[in-house]
């Protein structure tokens, strides 16, 4: 598995720090932590993976941010939220939802799954599929 460039879309400081710690321990890079839509425009590097909360500093803008990252960069989306019913139309590159509160293993496994182009990594049990999951992404 190659190292990923990960963006954290989260407005709760302690949760963002916890996610950053997990990502760095896995050998991936955190390109940014963005708490709102305006911060997405400041991204200097295209993220490979995004961990996206839904309710952010500027309201329920996470789903829109996920779609923007998908369209602009082809970023693979992992929703990390307690409110998965608010996703609406998921980004086409979304691989699933990790529910809060999450475990370290759930985040590690979800990122490994999102990065697996060989289809050798099994879907982690804590990564819940979406209604219209990006099957083309998983089909290679």
C-alpha positions in Angstrom: 0.0 0.0 0.0 1.3 3.4 -0.9 1.3 6.4 1.4 -1.8 8.5 1.0 -2.2 12.3 1.1 -5.2 12.7 3.5 -7.4 15.8 4.1 -9.3 15.8 7.4 -12.7 17.6 7.1 -13.5 18.2 10.7 -14.3 21.2 12.9 -13.9 19.6 16.3 -10.2 20.2 17.3 -9.8 17.1 19.5 -11.3 14.8 16.9 -9.1 16.3 14.1 -6.0 15.8 16.3 -7.0 12.1 17.0 -7.5 11.5 13.2 -4.2 13.2 12.4 -2.4 11.0 14.9 -3.9 7.8 13.4 -3.1 8.9 9.8 0.5 9.8 10.7 1.0 6.5 12.6 -0.1 4.6 9.4 2.6 6.4 7.4 0.3 8.7 5.5 0.6 12.5 5.2 -2.0 15.0 6.3 -2.2 17.7 3.6 -4.7 19.8 5.6 -7.4 19.9 8.2 -10.4 21.9 7.0 -13.3 23.0 9.2 -15.5 24.6 6.6 -16.1 25.2 2.9 -13.9 28.3 2.7 -10.9 26.3 3.9 -11.2 23.8 1.1 -10.2 26.5 -1.4 -6.9 26.9 0.4 -5.8 23.3 -0.3 -2.3 23.4 -1.9 -2.1 19.6 -2.6 -4.6 17.2 -4.1 -5.6 14.7 -1.4 -5.9 11.0 -2.2 -8.3 10.3 0.6 -10.6 12.6 2.6 -12.1 11.8 6.1 -15.3 13.9 6.0 -17.6 14.9 8.9 -20.9 16.3 7.9 -21.7 19.1 10.3 -19.0 21.6 10.3 -18.2 25.1 11.5 -20.4 26.6 8.7 -23.2 24.2 9.0 -24.0 20.8 7.3 -21.5 21.4 4.5 -19.6 18.2 4.7 -21.5 16.4 1.9 -20.9 19.3 -0.5 -17.2 19.4 0.4 -17.0 15.6 -0.3 -18.5 16.1 -3.7 -16.2 19.0 -4.4 -13.1 17.0 -3.5 -14.4 14.1 -5.6 -15.0 16.3 -8.7 -11.9 18.5 -8.4 -9.3 15.9 -7.3 -10.9 12.4 -7.6 -10.4 12.1 -3.9 -11.7 8.9 -2.3 -14.2 9.8 0.4 -14.7 8.2 3.8 -17.5 9.8 5.8 -16.7 9.9 9.5 -19.9 11.0 11.3 -22.5 10.2 13.8 -25.2 11.4 11.3 -24.9 9.3 8.2 -28.5 10.0 7.3 -27.5 13.5 6.4 -25.2 12.5 3.6 -27.9 12.7 0.9 -26.3 12.0 -2.5 -22.8 10.7 -1.7 -19.8 11.6 -3.7 -19.2 9.1 -6.5 -15.8 8.2 -5.0 -17.2 7.5 -1.5 -16.3 4.1 -0.1 -18.4 4.2 3.0 -19.1 5.6 6.5 -17.2 5.1 9.7 -19.5 6.0 12.6 -18.5 8.2 15.5 -17.3 7.4 18.0 -14.7 5.5 16.0 -11.8 3.2 16.8 -8.2 3.6 15.7 -8.5 0.3 13.8 -11.7 1.5 12.0 -9.9 4.5 10.5 -6.8 2.6 9.7 -8.8 -0.2 8.0 -11.0 2.3 6.1 -8.1 4.1 4.6 -6.4 0.8 3.6 -9.7 -0.2 1.9 -10.0 3.1 0.1 -6.5 2.8 -1.2 -6.7 -0.8 -2.4 -6.9 -0.8 -6.2 -6.2 -4.6 -6.2 -9.4 -5.5 -4.5 -7.4 -7.7 -2.0 -8.5 -5.8 1.1 -11.8 -6.9 2.4 -14.4 -4.3 3.5 -13.8 -3.6 7.2 -16.8 -4.3 9.3 -16.8 -0.8 10.8 -16.9 0.8 7.3 -20.6 0.8 6.4 -21.5 0.8 2.7 -23.5 3.6 1.2 -26.7 3.2 -0.7 -25.1 4.0 -4.1 -21.5 3.1 -3.2 -18.9 3.9 -5.9 -18.8 0.4 -7.4 -16.8 1.6 -10.4 -14.0 2.6 -7.9 -13.9 -0.8 -6.5 -14.1 -2.5 -9.9 -10.8 -1.0 -10.9 
